[in-house]
Amino acid sequence: MAHHPRLERAFLTLNARLLLTTSLTERRRELVIMRVAALRRSTYEWAQHLFVARAIKDTIWAALAEHLNSQAIPDVILTAGSYAMVASMLDSLGIELDNDLCSGVAALTDPSTAIGG
């Protein structure tokens, strides 16, 4: 995106809206992002949001859908769509996981560190 500053500004404006001024709670937003990252198999996007998502208790998508109001529904759709686009872009460009995230992701996903493990 750095090679296309106008597109980058436009995208970052949309992304900032989805992250900072959405009607979704942080918990709901992160569930949507993590679900998209998992479905798209986007290691980079998943890792970027893993630490926030781990601080938020797991829930079932159906439980989330029970509580959506008319303003939250488009927020969920646009947040999911935007992060699907980001995941696709990262995958297409072959963006590798940042070094500072690698050890943290490994620690959080190591089964031997799981509660009760």
C-alpha positions in Angstrom: 0.0 0.0 0.0 3.0 2.3 0.5 3.3 2.4 -3.3 -0.1 3.9 -3.7 -0.5 6.7 -1.1 -4.0 7.8 -2.1 -5.3 4.3 -1.9 -3.6 3.8 1.4 -5.2 6.9 2.9 -8.6 5.9 1.7 -8.2 2.4 3.0 -6.8 3.5 6.4 -9.8 6.0 6.7 -12.2 3.1 6.3 -10.2 0.8 8.5 -9.9 3.4 11.3 -13.7 3.8 11.1 -14.2 0.0 11.5 -11.7 -0.2 14.4 -12.4 3.0 16.3 -15.9 4.3 15.7 -17.9 1.1 15.0 -21.0 0.4 16.9 -19.6 -3.1 17.7 -18.0 -3.7 21.0 -14.3 -4.5 21.0 -15.2 -8.1 21.8 -17.6 -8.4 18.9 -15.2 -6.7 16.5 -12.3 -9.0 17.4 -14.5 -12.1 17.1 -15.4 -11.0 13.5 -11.8 -10.3 12.7 -10.5 -13.5 14.1 -13.2 -15.5 12.3 -12.4 -13.9 9.0 -8.6 -14.5 9.6 -9.3 -18.1 10.4 -11.6 -18.7 7.4 -9.1 -16.9 5.1 -6.2 -18.8 6.7 -4.5 -15.4 7.1 -1.7 -16.1 9.6 -0.6 -12.5 9.5 -4.0 -11.0 10.3 -4.8 -13.7 12.8 -1.5 -13.1 14.7 -2.0 -9.3 14.7 -5.3 -9.7 16.5 -4.6 -12.8 18.6 -3.4 -10.9 21.6 -6.6 -8.7 21.7 -8.8 -11.7 21.0 -7.2 -13.8 23.7 -8.2 -11.1 26.2 -11.8 -11.5 25.1 -13.7 -14.6 26.2 -14.6 -17.1 23.4 -18.2 -17.1 22.2 -20.3 -18.8 19.5 -21.2 -16.8 16.4 -24.9 -17.6 16.9 -24.7 -16.0 20.4 -23.3 -12.9 18.8 -25.9 -12.8 16.1 -28.7 -12.9 18.8 -27.6 -9.5 20.0 -27.0 -7.5 16.9 -29.1 -4.4 16.3 -29.7 -2.8 13.0 -26.6 -0.6 13.3 -24.3 -3.5 14.3 -25.3 -5.7 11.4 -23.7 -3.6 8.7 -20.7 -3.0 11.0 -20.2 -6.8 11.2 -20.6 -7.2 7.5 -18.2 -4.3 6.6 -15.7 -5.3 9.3 -15.7 -8.9 8.0 -15.4 -7.8 4.4 -12.6 -5.3 5.1 -10.5 -7.9 7.0 -11.2 -10.5 4.3 -9.8 -8.0 1.9 -6.8 -7.3 4.1 -6.2 -11.0 4.6 -6.4 -11.6 0.8 -4.0 -8.7 0.1 -1.5 -9.9 2.7 -1.6 -13.4 1.3 -1.3 -12.2 -2.3 1.7 -10.0 -1.5 3.3 -12.8 0.6 3.6 -10.5 3.7 5.4 -12.5 6.4 4.6 -12.4 10.1 6.5 -9.7 11.9 9.4 -11.1 14.0 8.2 -9.6 17.2 5.0 -11.5 16.9 6.4 -14.9 16.2 7.5 -15.9 19.7 4.3 -14.5 21.3 2.1 -16.4 18.8 4.0 -19.6 19.5 3.6 -19.2 23.2 -0.1 -18.5 23.0 -0.8 -21.4 20.6 1.5 -24.0 22.4 -0.8 -26.7 23.7 1.5 -27.3 26.7 0.7 -23.8 27.9 -3.0 -24.2 27.8 -5.0 -24.0 31.0 -5.3 -27.5 32.4 -2.7 -28.7 30.0 
